[in-house]
Every structure is written in C-alpha cells, then in structure tokens.
Amino acid sequence: MSADAIDANAPSAGHRAIVARLSAAQKVKTRGAPGYSIYVNRPIGRHLAAFAYRAGLTPNAVTAISACFSLAGILVLVLVPPQWWTGVLVWLALAIGYAFDSADGQLARLRGGGSLSGEWLDHVVDATKIAALHLAVLVMFFRWYPIPTGALLIPVGYSIVATVIFFTIILNEQLKRSRGWTPAASAASDSGRSTPLRALAALPMDYGFLCLAFVTAGWPVLFFWVYTAFFVANALYLAVALRKWFRDLEVLDARTR
C-alpha cells in the first residue's frame, strides 16, 4: 500500500468523482510494468476502491477480500477435477482477487495514506498467494494430468522463480529507498517510463495474464504447454533481471559513497 494521501478531508463525493481523484493521483508507471496490471487491473482496482471507500471499508478489509478470492481459486485447482468451467472459475476468482489487491492501496490513499501494518499485510498475502498458486498447480498436475513424473518439477521451479522475482523486487525498492531513491525520480527520465511496447513485452511476467491462462486448465495438454511457456519466459526474465538489478545497486552504491 502506498502512503501517498489523496485529500482525505475532502467532502463525500460520488463514484465517478472518487475514481477521477484516484486516476489523477495514480502511481507512476514504472519501466517494465506489465500491460494487464496497468491497463486492466489498475482501472478495475480504482472502481473497487471507490466502492469500498463509500462503503466504509478499511484497506485491510479489502486485502482480506482479495485473499479470500485468491484462496478460492487455489482451492478449486487442488480439490476439483479440471473441466472447462473450473478453468473459468479459477480465472475469475484469481482475477477478482488481483483486482482487490490493486484496490487496497488505492483505498489507503483515499483515506489519507497507508500504514506500515497494512503494507506488511498486503505483502504477506501476495507472497503467500504467489507461492501457493504454483504448488496448487503441482497438485493438480499430480492428481489429474497425464504427464511424466519429471514434468512435476515445472510448477516447483515456477514457484521458486515467482517467489524470487517478487521478493527481489520488494527488496530492491527498500534498498534503493534507503539511499534516497523514489519511483517518481526514476520515472522522470525516459529510461524509467513505461511505454505500451514495454508493457506488452512484460505480459508473460504479469500475474493477471497468468490468471487468464487458467481458462485453459480444462484441457490438460493445452494448459500444460501454456503454463510451461509462462515458466520459461519468467525464468529467462529472472536470469537477465538479477544481473541488471545487482548492477543497478552497484551503481547506486558508487554514487552514494
């Protein structure tokens, strides 16, 4: 959750006015931010945040709603034999959970700024969801998919890759902030801005785009190869990104000594 406030003392406004306030105060689009998150999930999150604001919900309550939807989708993968409708159900549950995940931070800004405890809860839920989703795919593969035993290592590897990406991004931000870095300063240069082309290129790393892939879960062969392609793309991205992130911190070290 962001700690940037959006005029918390403003008088009560209608839904459209609240969404407009959120859009005007939206976080910068950082370089490499994926397309689904920017152009689909974030706008949906604005509307959910506006509804939650008018309903008097707290950001932590919205985080809890997000967790419940994500958990529901994960449980369907583990407990229900895959069919066409279960794939749609998983996608909807995960996508709605992801939209509420975007809404909690936006709601925090509407209410005057986030809290450390709220940001902690948000990150804990995200970390749990990211690891658990791929382990749920592992269980689904083991129980219902006619694939070789060795292929079960793919969701294990995906869980590791996704967890390391999430943790490292959070760690990078915290370490850079400790040296005076801010997202706004990064976005001030052309190299820090998101563009439609960069957003499109980052789609395979987009959690929301991965959620959409679960629509194919009822067709084992199709989903297995779609999921494997996502894993390979994320693993390659991590291999390249780790080197870049390390070099960025080396440069920041040199500048701040």
C-alpha positions in Angstrom: 0.0 0.0 0.0 1.2 3.5 -0.8 1.5 6.1 1.9 0.6 8.9 -0.6 -2.6 10.6 0.5 -5.4 11.9 -1.7 -7.1 14.7 0.2 -8.6 12.6 2.9 -10.6 15.6 4.3 -12.4 16.2 1.0 -16.2 16.1 1.3 -18.1 12.9 0.3 -18.3 12.5 -3.5 -20.0 10.3 -6.0 -18.4 7.2 -7.5 -17.2 8.9 -10.7 -15.6 11.8 -8.7 -13.7 9.4 -6.5 -12.5 7.4 -9.5 -11.3 10.6 -11.1 -9.4 11.6 -8.0 -7.7 8.2 -7.9 -6.8 8.4 -11.6 -5.3 11.9 -11.2 -3.2 10.7 -8.2 -2.2 7.3 -9.8 1.2 5.9 -9.1 3.8 6.4 -11.9 4.0 3.7 -14.5 7.4 2.3 -13.8 9.6 0.9 -16.5 8.7 -2.7 -17.4 5.3 -2.6 -15.6 3.2 -5.2 -17.4 0.3 -4.3 -19.6 -2.5 -6.2 -17.8 -1.6 -4.6 -14.5 -1.5 -1.1 -16.0 -4.4 -1.1 -18.4 -6.8 -3.6 -16.9 -6.2 -4.4 -13.3 -5.4 -0.9 -12.1 -8.5 0.8 -13.6 -10.7 -2.0 -12.2 -9.0 -1.5 -8.8 -10.0 2.2 -8.9 -13.6 1.3 -9.2 -13.4 -1.3 -6.4 -11.5 1.2 -4.2 -14.3 3.8 -4.8 -17.0 1.3 -3.9 -15.0 0.3 -0.8 -14.5 3.9 0.2 -18.2 4.7 0.0 -19.0 1.5 1.9 -16.6 2.5 4.7 -14.3 -0.5 4.3 -10.7 -0.3 5.5 -7.7 -1.2 3.3 -7.0 -4.2 5.4 -10.6 -5.4 4.9 -10.1 -5.1 1.1 -6.8 -7.0 1.4 -8.7 -9.8 3.2 -11.3 -9.9 0.4 -8.5 -10.2 -2.1 -7.0 -13.1 -0.1 -10.4 -14.9 0.1 -10.9 -14.8 -3.7 -7.3 -15.9 -4.4 -7.7 -18.7 -1.9 -10.9 -19.8 -3.5 -9.3 -20.1 -6.9 -6.3 -22.0 -5.5 -8.6 -24.5 -3.7 -10.5 -25.2 -6.9 -7.3 -26.2 -8.5 -6.4 -28.6 -5.7 -9.8 -30.1 -5.0 -11.9 -30.1 -8.2 -11.0 -32.2 -11.3 -10.2 -29.8 -14.2 -13.0 -29.1 -16.6 -13.8 -26.2 -18.9 -15.9 -24.5 -16.3 -13.4 -25.0 -13.4 -10.8 -23.1 -15.5 -13.2 -20.2 -15.9 -14.0 -20.3 -12.2 -10.3 -20.3 -11.3 -9.6 -17.4 -13.6 -12.4 -15.3 -12.3 -11.5 -16.0 -8.6 -7.8 -15.2 -9.2 -8.5 -12.1 -11.3 -11.0 -10.7 -8.8 -8.6 -11.3 -6.0 -5.9 -9.5 -8.1 -8.2 -6.5 -8.7 -8.9 -6.2 -4.9 -5.2 -6.4 -4.4 -4.8 -3.2 -6.5 -7.8 -1.6 -4.7 -6.4 -1.8 -1.2 -3.5 0.6 -1.8 -5.7 3.0 -3.8 -8.3 2.9 -0.9 -5.4 3.7 1.5 -4.6 6.8 -0.5 -8.3 7.9 -0.5 -8.4 7.5 3.3 -5.3 9.7 3.9 -2.4 7.3 3.4 -1.4 3.7 4.1 0.1 2.2 7.2 3.2 0.0 7.8 1.0 -2.7 9.2 -1.3 -2.6 6.1 1.7 -2.7 3.7 3.1 -5.6 5.7 -0.3 -7.5 5.4 -0.5 -6.8 1.7 2.9 -8.1 1.0 2.4 -11.2 3.2 -0.8 -12.1 1.3 0.9 -11.5 -2.0 3.9 -13.7 -1.1 1.6 -16.5 0.1 -0.6 -16.3 -3.0 2.4 -16.4 -5.4 4.0 -19.5 -3.8 0.7 -21.3 -3.1 -0.7 -20.9 -6.7 2.1 -22.9 -8.3 2.1 -25.5 -5.6 -1.6 -25.9 -6.3 -0.8 -26.4 -10.0 1.7 -29.1 -8.9 -1.1 -30.9 -7.0 -3.5 -30.6 -10.0 -0.8 -32.0 -12.3 -0.2 -34.9 -10.0 -3.8 -35.8 -9.4 -5.4 -35.3 -12.8 -2.9 -34.6 -15.6 -1.4 -37.4 -17.7 2.1 -36.1 -17.7 5.5 -37.7 -16.9 6.6 -37.5 -13.3 9.6 -35.3 -14.3 7.2 -32.6 -15.5 6.0 -32.1 -12.0 9.3 -30.2 -11.5 7.9 -27.4 -13.7 5.4 -25.9 -11.1 8.1 -26.4 -8.4 10.5 -24.4 -10.5 7.9 -21.8 -11.3 7.1 -21.4 -7.6 10.8 -20.7 -6.9 11.2 -18.3 -9.8 8.0 -16.3 -9.0 8.9 -16.1 -5.3 12.4 -14.9 -6.0 11.1 -12.3 -8.5 8.5 -10.9 -6.0 11.0 -10.9 -3.1 13.8 -9.3 -5.1 11.6 -6.5 -6.5 10.4 -5.6 -3.0 14.0 -5.8 -1.7 15.3 -3.6 -4.5 12.8 -0.9 -3.7 13.5 -1.0 0.0 17.3 -0.8 -0.5 17.0 2.0 -3.1 14.7 4.0 -0.8 17.3 3.7 1.9 19.7 5.7 -0.4 17.1 8.3 -1.3 15.7 6.8 -4.4 12.0 7.3 -5.3 9.8 5.8 -8.1 9.0 9.3 -9.2 12.6 10.2 -9.7 13.1 7.0 -11.7 10.2 7.8 -13.9 11.4 11.3 -14.6 13.8 10.0 -17.2 12.9 8.3 -20.5 14.6 5.1 -19.2 12.3 5.0 -16.2 9.0 5.4 -18.0 6.6 2.6 -19.0 5.6 2.5 -22.7 2.9 0.4 -24.4 5.7 -1.7 -26.1 7.4 -2.3 -22.8 4.1 -3.1 -21.1 3.3 -5.6 -23.9 6.7 -7.3 -23.7 6.3 -7.8 -19.9 3.0 -9.6 -20.3 4.4 -13.1 -19.7 5.6 -11.8 -16.3 2.2 -10.3 -15.5 0.3 -12.2 -12.7 -3.0 -11.1 -14.2 -2.1 -12.5 -17.6 -1.2 -15.8 -15.9 -4.6 -15.8 -14.2 -6.2 -15.7 -17.7 -4.1 -18.7 -18.7 -6.1 -20.8 -16.2 -9.1 -20.6 -18.6 -7.4 -23.4 -20.5 -7.0 -25.6 -17.4 -9.8 -28.0 -18.5 -7.7 -29.0 -21.5 -4.6 -30.7 -19.9 -2.3 -30.7 -22.9 -3.0 -27.1 -23.8 -2.7 -25.8 -20.3 0.5 -27.7 -19.6 2.2 -26.1 -22.6 0.8 -22.7 -21.9 1.9 -22.9 -18.3 5.3 -24.2 -19.3 5.8 -21.3 -21.7 5.0 -18.9 -18.9 7.5 -20.6 -16.7 10.3 -20.5 -19.3 9.6 -16.8 -20.0 9.7 -16.0 -16.3 12.9 -18.0 -15.7 14.7 -16.2 -18.6 13.4 -12.8 -17.3 14.8 -13.6 -13.8 18.2 -14.7 -15.2 18.5 -11.4 -17.1 16.9 -9.2 -14.4 19.1 -10.5 -11.5 22.2 -9.3 -13.2 20.7 -5.9 -14.0 19.3 -5.4 -10.5 22.7 -6.2 -9.0 24.5 -3.8 -11.3 21.9 -1.0 -10.5 22.7 -1.4 -6.8 26.4 -1.3 -7.5 25.9 2.0 -9.4 23.8 3.4 -6.6 26.5 2.3 -4.1 29.1 4.2 -6.1 27.0 7.4 -6.3 26.2 7.5 -2.6 29.6 6.7 -1.1 
